[in-house]
Amino acid sequence: MSEFTPSWRLRQQFADRLSLMYREEVPAYGSLVDLVEKINSADDPTATFSGARLGQERHGAIRLALPEELSLLRRALGVLGMFPVEYYDLAAAGLPVHSTAFRPIESDAIEHSPFRLFVSLVRLDQIASPALQSEVERLTRERSVISPVALRYIERAEHQGGLTETEGEAFLDALIETFRWRGEALSTKHIYDALINEHPLLADIVCFPNPHINHLTPRVSDIDAAQQKMIELGLPAKAVIEGPPRRQCPILLRQTAFRALEEDVTFRNLDGVDAAGVHTARFGEIESRGAALTRAGMDLYNTCLASGDFDALPDDWNELRTRKLAWFKYRTATGARLPASLPESAEALEDLIVKGVIIPEPITYEDFLPVSAAGIFRSNLRSEGNTNTDAKGNQAAFEEALGCPVSVAQALYEQESRASLQQLFAYDRPKELAVHE
């Protein structure tokens, strides 16, 4: 037995600490979690998706200022078994950031603790004013993302292959401080206002000493009911739910949120006397997850999204599977026995599915939708800003800052589907049997 604490346990302990901290900092978030828990306990989780995961925090989000911050955070989250998946270009949606999601990538690790962190890096090259760019460079040099104590434990984990229970506790104590809200700005009110005018995201990132968590998101069984309940309770809910429409067979990701609340801030002044003000950036969000779509399924979804008409996207599990539009994993039905001769083709496998010997189950979508992420971000900003958001994405620069390439989500879903067949048949023929090309 290893002396080191499993990374999934560290990840869940970290998520639990974040949740408690955010409840204290943003009381409305506590009300949101209570609302979600009531809806989840009232509903019977379907057999389609894991009900056991509903009560766990699903994701949070932070925003970073410098490439070095992104590299350091990658190392910190690596200790928690979280790795960068996908590149999201939000500049195309009018936001001066590009992003990735740090998450577990093995199915067992996801089941143990599905927490993930959506991390955005600001694109300072999109600030139009040279004078303001110079001021931003000065402010970012004052930021501190990972404390010396946390860095020592990161280096220790990298050197010895993990952390003991005592080391893990000390590491989490230090790491949580990275995400804590501090109401003391690095900037003057004048610079803050100039950055708000340039783009509110810039002010939220650059004017503060650390990348405070800007939202946490629990998973709810019925997001439409949650949206209505938020309105009834007087929470400042978004007008619409982001993502696909309500369906019998849920797909991808649906999200809603209560709008960011004003928080007191102390700004620096040139005369040495602090100035009081407010900042609006942090909010609470709810998500509902469905099946991961294949590349063909995503192409069809994006076509439907562009037209606003989703009739062409099947709302039937069997059709989604047979048309290879969604990813599935496979298991033997309870009490069923596999035939002595193993299936030699996709047709033979399909026959076992039709007979009820093998049960296909949709694979949960574990990632994000750029349009939805941008919609949530924009709904919590005071203005659209004036940055040059016509710029193209730059995945190469992002990965250089990160220190590694991001994983491709489609490859991970394909791997999970193939692995389920390999486990089912102990037979290395999954490619010929059922996966989607």
URCOR-V423729 format. One record per helix or strand of 2 or more residues. SS is the DSSP state (H for helix, E for strand). FROM is the first residue (numbers start at 1). TO is the last residue. If there is no record, write none. Layout:
BEGIN
SS;FROM;TO / SS;FROM;TO
END
This chain:
BEGIN
H;7;25 / H;27;42 / H;51;53 / E;57;64 / H;67;79 / E;83;89 / H;91;93 / E;97;103 / H;107;112 / E;116;122 / H;124;126 / H;130;140 / H;148;160 / H;165;179 / E;184;188 / H;189;198 / H;200;206 / E;215;219 / H;223;232 / E;253;258 / E;262;268 / E;275;280 / E;283;289 / H;295;307 / H;317;322 / E;328;332 / H;346;354 / E;358;362 / H;370;379 / H;395;402 / H;409;425 / H;430;433
END
